[in-house]
């Protein structure tokens, strides 16, 4: 865990970087007679989000159990998208439910370092390997 001085320093650096980005990409000016929402650049939209969700962006700094990136979540979703792309859909909602249940079980096994093949074999042998549920620090 970072001490409060380190956190304050990193939060200050983050704020300075956002300020530099906002200077480089100021909000759009409203033209005379223009109504409605103003179109912003993608960079400005990103800056606004990074500022608005500052605590979430820096969550890994406050709690070391939070991963720095979301690659693991993306990998979890990837197989579902590949399945959807190849076959287009599931033939039934029950089939989709079974697919998700199996993928979730395998994903949890991998995250907890349990050998997948051994766990799947145990399912068919009747001695089910159950991953730990919940988070333990």
C-alpha positions in Angstrom: 0.0 0.0 0.0 1.3 3.5 -0.8 1.6 5.9 2.0 -0.4 9.2 1.9 2.6 11.2 0.7 3.1 9.0 -2.3 -0.6 9.0 -3.1 -0.7 12.8 -2.9 2.3 13.1 -5.2 0.8 10.8 -7.8 -2.6 12.4 -7.6 -0.9 15.8 -8.1 1.0 14.5 -11.1 -2.2 13.1 -12.5 -3.9 16.4 -12.1 -1.0 18.2 -13.8 -1.2 15.8 -16.8 -4.9 16.4 -17.1 -4.4 20.2 -17.0 -1.8 20.0 -19.7 -4.2 17.9 -21.8 -7.0 20.3 -21.3 -4.8 23.2 -22.4 -3.8 21.3 -25.5 -7.5 20.4 -26.2 -9.7 23.2 -24.9 -13.5 22.7 -25.1 -15.1 23.9 -28.4 -16.4 27.4 -28.6 -20.1 28.0 -29.3 -20.6 29.8 -32.6 -23.2 32.6 -32.9 -26.7 31.1 -33.2 -25.4 27.5 -32.6 -27.7 25.4 -30.4 -27.5 22.0 -28.8 -24.6 20.0 -27.6 -21.2 21.0 -28.9 -19.1 18.3 -30.7 -15.9 17.7 -28.9 -12.7 16.0 -30.2 -12.1 12.4 -29.1 -9.1 13.6 -27.1 -11.3 16.1 -25.2 -13.9 13.4 -24.5 -11.1 11.2 -23.1 -9.8 14.0 -20.9 -13.3 14.6 -19.5 -13.8 11.0 -18.7 -10.3 10.7 -17.0 -11.2 13.7 -14.9 -14.7 12.6 -14.0 -13.7 9.1 -13.1 -10.4 9.9 -11.4 -10.9 7.7 -8.4 -11.8 4.7 -10.6 -8.8 5.3 -12.9 -6.4 5.4 -9.9 -8.1 2.6 -8.0 -5.1 0.3 -8.4 -3.1 2.9 -6.5 -5.4 2.9 -3.4 -6.0 -0.9 -3.3 -3.2 -3.2 -4.7 -5.8 -6.0 -5.3 -7.2 -3.9 -8.2 -5.4 -4.8 -11.4 -3.6 -2.0 -13.3 -5.4 -2.9 -16.5 -8.5 -4.6 -17.6 -6.9 -7.2 -19.9 -8.2 -10.1 -17.8 -11.8 -8.9 -18.3 -11.2 -8.5 -22.0 -9.9 -12.0 -22.3 -12.9 -13.3 -20.4 -15.2 -11.7 -23.0 -13.2 -12.6 -26.0 -14.3 -16.2 -26.2 -18.0 -15.2 -26.2 -17.4 -12.8 -29.1 -15.4 -15.4 -31.0 -18.3 -17.9 -30.6 -20.8 -15.3 -31.6 -18.7 -14.4 -34.7 -18.2 -17.9 -35.9 -21.6 -19.5 -35.3 -23.6 -16.3 -35.2 -25.7 -17.3 -32.2 -26.7 -20.1 -29.9 -29.5 -22.5 -30.9 -31.2 -22.0 -27.5 -30.9 -19.9 -24.4 -30.1 -23.1 -22.5 -27.1 -23.7 -24.7 -25.9 -20.2 -24.1 -26.4 -20.7 -20.4 -24.3 -23.9 -20.4 -21.6 -22.2 -22.5 -21.3 -19.3 -20.1 -21.3 -21.6 -17.1 -18.5 -23.7 -18.5 -16.4 -20.7 -19.6 -16.9 -19.0 -16.2 -15.7 -22.2 -14.4 -12.6 -22.4 -16.6 -11.9 -18.7 -16.3 -12.1 -18.9 -12.5 -9.9 -22.0 -12.4 -7.2 -20.2 -14.4 -7.4 -17.1 -12.2 -6.9 -19.2 -9.1 -4.0 -21.2 -10.6 -5.9 -24.5 -10.6 -4.9 -26.8 -13.5 -7.9 -26.8 -15.9 -7.5 -30.2 -17.3 -7.3 -31.9 -13.9 -10.4 -30.0 -12.7 -12.4 -30.9 -15.8 -11.3 -34.6 -15.4 -12.5 -34.4 -11.8 -15.9 -33.4 -13.0 -16.3 -36.6 -14.9 -14.9 -38.7 -12.1 -17.4 -37.3 -9.6 -14.9 -35.5 -7.4 -15.6 -31.9 -8.4 -12.8 -29.4 -7.9 -14.5 -26.2 -6.7 -12.6 -22.9 -7.0 -12.7 -20.6 -4.0 -15.7 -18.2 -4.2 -15.4 -14.6 -3.2 -12.2 -12.6 -2.6 -9.8 -13.4 0.2 -7.0 -10.8 0.8 
